[in-house]
Amino acid sequence: MKIGITCYPTYGGSGAVATELGIALADRGHEVHFITYRQPFRLPAFLPRVFFHEVDVGRYPLFEYPPYDLALAVRMHEVVRTHGLELLHCHYAIPHATSAWIAREMLRETGEDVHLITTLHGTDITIVGQDPSFFPITKFSIEKSDRITAVSNYLRDETVRSFGCAGHGVEVIHNFIDPAVYDREKYPPLLRDQFGPNRPVLMHVSNFRAVKRVRDVIRIFALVTKHVPGVLVMVGDGPDRAAAEEEARALGVENSVSFLGKLEVVAPLLAGADLFLLPSQSESFGLSALEALASGVPVVGTNAGGLREVVTDGETGALCGVGDVEGMASAAVELLKDPDRWSRASRAAIDDARTRFSRDAIVTKYESLYRTLFPGKAA
């Protein structure tokens, strides 16, 4: 098949998954065209059967806010016609699915067509899409898609509850990892070399937005280190980074907390971690948690949203209520102070991630979904 993929190319779970999906599809012989304003951060310079088409947004003085959605629609239309794309797979409802619908309507004016699949990732439904300014266009864009997927049962249910899309068949296809990438045995002990072999390493990876509750990460660590002195590695950046740094100073743990900023590759660091903290207000899925589990790192987090579908409480980690800093700290201490229990959780995490969320299994589900659009086409 010839497939167009549009996603946000910057750091974040939706862009990472969309890019990895495109790479995996190309590995399977499909021709994949990424259409977005910047080359996706996880896309190497060159891969066979993978192409990148930049969306150029003009800076005409009349436009205070350049209309990216219209420029994207025009670029989609052009790429479909030039390269004979059979479907557009949009990650995030707005503006991507909206732009794809416009491109398809333009194509139909000249007797051409293209299929449209929309994958919902989270804030496009739970935050942005429910804003009164965007609600009608989000609902419209979802319902005009030929197929709709969501990355968790939680997100599917939230979509139906919020937008009334029950009759439009939202299919759940979870996010995935490549087991070969998150194999902790293949990486050198980078964190151990830096922090010492006898200090447990706790880690957090996110975009440091309010929903991630990064102050809680610091608070949990401060409680843990009273019982098990260790280090905390904070990967990522965002609006609440300064607040997290301030919290570390206020609690007197700043010398044990390292802020590494944004990193394109986290697998080598996860391979040296002992525990992953994710005390989010809400998670539509929790890709960073899945990456930690695949690396054999138990996760301590909240029982919020889709995270319950990723972390098995009591087996691959521990889940507590949102804001229950003491509960999460206690769960972390119990894991860190009991090597046998930690080893069981680590092994269970690896096995579960590779069984339920492996790249091959999930990409096969997407391929099967694509083929439902072409009932008479050979595999």
Secondary structure, 3 states (H helix, E strand, C coil): CEEEEECCCCCCHHHHHHHHHHHHHHHCCCEEEEEECCCCCCCCCCCCCEEEEECCCCCCCCCCCCCHHHHHHHHHHHHHHHHCCCEEEEECHHHHHHHHHHHHHHHHCCCCCCEEEEEECCHHHHCCCCCCCCHHHHHHHHHCCCEEEECCHHHHHHHHHHHCCHHHCEEECCCCECCCCCCHHHCCCHHHHHHCCCCCEEEEEECCCHHHCHHHHHHHHHHHCCCCCCEEEEEECCCCHHHHHHHHHHCCCHHHEEEEECCCCCHHHHCCCCEEEECCCCCCCCHHHHHHHHCCCCEEEECCCCHHHHCCECCCEEEECCCCHHHHHHHHHHHHHCHHHHHHHHHHHHHHHHHHCEHHHHHHHHHHHHHCCCCCCCC
